[in-house]
Amino acid sequence: MAKLKKNISNLLKNKPELNFIIQVLSDKEIDLSLIEKFDNNEFIRQIKHHRLDSIFYKAIKEQNINLPTELQQKLEQINKQNKMRMMKLTAELIRIHKLFTENGIDYISLKGPALSQQIYGDYTIRSSRDLDILVRVEDLDKVNKVLNSIDFKTNTKNTKLCRYADKDIIYYNPKNKILLEIHHRFFINKYLLTYNKQFIINKEYSIINNEKIPILKNYVNFLYLSTHSATHNWARIVWTLDIMEYIKNLSDNEILESKKLALKNGLNTIFYQAIKMDFVNFLIITNEEQYVLLKKILFRLSLNNLQQYKFQEIICRLLTPYRVIKKNDTDKLFK
């Protein structure tokens, strides 16, 4: 335990940018002297990597934190760009929602603007790169026809082999440059969280601009988001924030139902990991030995960003972290 605390302490000491970001988002006492130690480029890289484009900007505004002019202007620019992108994605989501409704296609919006609205009360604040929509596999041909009518194209065929090999069909609209993933199951490994048609039938809604966007039931969505984060080794701070915010709005019964679903799917370790998730556990998980080794391998191979991302995705999925965070460990870290 002492070694764990020392490792985290050293990590934060050597990464003032990450340390400052976590302090601001934790609503704890902030060490403003960290700003003097910043590498500005690294700070901005961390903000973008952790998908905090608007979330962090809002936090420093609410806490009246003054950053150097150059950094302040850069954060304002990133925030504006993210807001514009999210408004564009949301408009497209609403357009697809109306078309799917008109054509009798049941669907679920995964993550994206609907999640941002649901847990942050603002569909523009959470950063997303694309839209993710879950449909029934028998509706894929109908979905393809509808999407083709609004300029979405795909190179993937709706065949048994393609459906077996991947979880989704990727569409792209060259006119508005929006990427859309049409899921027919949650994960590439269909046994990781088994898809159930009831998830689409028994849905809830996120209200955006008076439109009722269908989303997963809270107890299902919590486990889905937790499993998604775990398969990526909780590599982005925004996923930790999502889970921390989501837990606040879960009823005792929803937590119990999510636990039952986790046990049914063999995801009980991930469920408990998510229930205890906070910034300390984020640091513990993302700096485990195999993850640090992976980052060293990427550095040695001198891969570019795109290659790094693909390589990291493959390795992280192979090492899906079914690990237990011991309660005593996390409790002691807060003392």
N, C-alpha and C positions, 0 to 999 in steps of 0.2 A: 504493500500500500504506500509506504514511504517513497519507494522508487517511482510509483505511478504519479504521485503528487509532484515529485521532483521533475519528472519528464514533462509533465504538463506545464509546470512553472518555467522550465527552460524553453519550451516551445513558445510560450507567450512572450517571454523575454526576448527571444530571437526574432519574433514576428510582431513588431509593434503595430503594424497595420491590422492584422487579424485580432490582436488583443483589443485594440481600440474599437473595432467593429462590434465585437462581442460585448464589450462594456456598454456601448451605446444602446444596443438592442436588449440588454439585460435590465435596463433602467436602474443600474447600480451606480455607485460613485465612479466618476470618470476621471482618469488620469490624463489631463490635457497635455502634460509634458511629452506624452507619446507622439504627439503630432510633430514635434521637432525631430523625431527619429525616423519619420516616414521616408520611404522611397515612394514618391508620388505615383509613379507608373505601377508599382506593385500594389499600392492601395486601390487604384482604379481597377486593376486586374482582379483583385479579390472581390470588389463590389460586383463586377460583372460575372465572375465565375460563380459566385454564390447566389446569383439572380436577385440581388438586392437593389436594383436600379432605382426604384421609387420608394421601397420600404425604408431604406436607410436614409434617403433624403427627407422623408416625412419625419423620421425619428429625430434627426438633428434640428429640424425646424421646430418641432414640438418642445425640444429641450433647450432651445436657444443656444446651440453650440456653434461658435464661429470658427470656421476653418480658414486657412490661408486663401486669399482671393482666387488663385489659380485652381485650387482644388474645389472651392465652392462653385466656381463657374462650370467646371467639368461635371460636377455632380448635378447641377441644374440642367445641363445639356443632356446627360444620360437619363435623368428623370423625364424630361420632355419627350425624348425619343421613345422611351418605354411607354409613356402615356399614349402617344400617337399610335404605336404598334398595337397596344392592347385595345384601343378604340377600333382600330381596323379589324383586328381579330374578332372582337365582339360583334361588330356589324355583320361580319361574314357568318358567325355562329348563328345570329338571329335569322339571317337570310336562309341558311340551311335548315334551321328549326322550322321555319314556315313552310318550306318546300317538303320536308319530311312529313310534317303534319298533314299537308294537303294530299300527299301520296300514301298516307296510311302506314308510314314507316316508324315503328317504335325505336327509340334510341335513348342513350344516356350520354351526357357530356361528362367526360373525365378531365379532372384538373382544369387548367386554363381559366378563362374569365368567370365561368360559373363557380369554380372553387374560390377564386379571389373575392367574388361578391359574397359568397356564403360565409367565409370565415373572417374576412377583413372589412366587409361592408362597402367595398369599392372594387369594381371589376377592372379598374385600370392600375391598381397598385402592385399586384403580383406580376412578376415577369414570366411570360410564356413565349416560346419560339414557334409554336404551331398549335393546331386544334386536334384534340383527341376525342373520337366519338365511338361508342360501343353500340353495335347492332347485332341482331340475330343473324346467324350464318345463312339462313334461308332467304334473308332479305338482301344479300350482297349484290345480286344481279339488278334488283330494283334500285338499290342505292347507286350503283354504277350508272344506270340510265339517267337518274336524276342529277347526279354530279356532272355528267357529260353535258347536260343541258345548260349548265352555268360555267362551262369552260374549265372544269377540273379534269385533268388527264392522269392516267396511270400506265406504267409499263408492266404491272403485275396482273396476271390472269387469275380469274376465280376458278382455280382447279383444286382437286383434292391434294395434290402435291404441294401447291403453294400455300394452301390453308394449313397443311400439316407442318410445313417448314417455318412458318412465321405466324405472329399473332395478329397482324394487321395488313391492310393494303394501303400503300402510300399514294396519295393524290397531290397534284401540284397545279395551282392556277397561275399560268404565266402572265396573265393580265394584271392581277393584283399581288402576285408573288406571295401567295399564302400556301403553306404546307398543311395538309390535312391527313391524319391517320385514322382510317376506318378499322376499328378493332372488331374482331369476331371472337376474341377471348382476351383475358387480361395480360397474360405473359406468354413468352415463347414456350416455356415449359407449362403445358396445360394443366399439370397436376399441382402447380405451385399455389394457385388459388383457383379452384375449379369454377368455371363459368356455369351459372345457373340462370335459366330463362326468367326465373322469378325476380332476379335482380333488375331486369328491365320492366317487368310488369308492375312490381311493387316499388315504385320510385318515389322520390321526393322532388322538390322544385327549388331552383334558385331564381329569384325574380330579378330580371335585368330589363330596364326600360319597359316595364309593364308586361314583358313576355315571360311566361313560365318555362324556364329551361329545365328539362328533366335531369336529375342527378341521382346517384345511388343513395339508398337508405344510409343514414349516418353510421350504423354499426358495420355495414359492409364497406363503406367508403373509408372509414378509419383504418380497417385492416388492409384494404387495397393500397392506400397511400403509404402505410407503414411498410408493407411488403415491397412496394416499388422503391422506397427509400433504401431499404435494407439490401436489395439486390444491387444497388449502386453504392453500397457502403456508406450511406448517409453523407455523400461527398459534398452536398451543398447546404449551407446554413438555412436557406429558405425552407427546405424540407423539415428541418428541426423546428423552425418557427411554425410551419403549418400544423404539425402534430401537437405542439404545445398549445396553440390556439384552438385546435379542434377538440382537445380533451376538455377544455373549459366549458364547452357547450354540449358535451355528452351527458345524458342522464345515466343514473346507476343501471337502469334496465338495458340501455344501449351498450354500455360497457360489458354487461353480462352477456348479451347477445353476440357481441363482437368476440368475446372470449370463447364462446361456444363454437362460433364459426372458425376461429383460429385452431381450436383443438381438433375439429372435424377435418381440417386441411393440413394438420401437422405444422401449423405456424405459431404454436404457443410461445416459442422462444422469441420470435419476432414481435408478437403481441406484447409480451412483458417488456421487451426492449423499448417499444414505443411508449408504453404507459409511463416508463421512467425517463423518457427522453428529455434532455435539457442541454444546455451548452457544454456543461462538463462532460456529459456522456458523448456528445458530438465529438469532442476533442479526443476522448478515449478511443472511440471506434475508428475515427479517421486516421489515427496515428498508431494503430496496431502494427505489429511487425510485418505482416504480409503486405499491408497497404503501403507502408514506407518502402519496403523492398520493391514493390511495383513502381513507385515513383522514381526510385534509383535506376531501375532498368530502363524506364522511359528516357531518363536523362542521358544514360550511357549510349542508348541507341540514337540519340539526337533526332528523335522523330518530330515532325512538324505538328501543329496543334490538331489538325484533322486526324492524322495517323495516331497520335497519342490518344485522342478520344475513342477511336475505334478499338485500339489495342486494350485500353483501359476497360471499355465496356465488356469485351470478351473475358478478360481476366476476372473482373468483379463478379460477373455472372457465374463463372466457374467456382468462385469462392464466396458464394452467397452466404452472408454472415449469420448463421444460426447460432449466435452466441448469447450467453446469459450475462447480463450486467448484474452483479451481486448487489443486493440492497445495501449491505453494510458499507461497501466500497463507495457508493454514491453519497450515502449519508455522511461519511467521514470527510469527504471532499468539501462539504459545505461548512464544516466546523472551523 
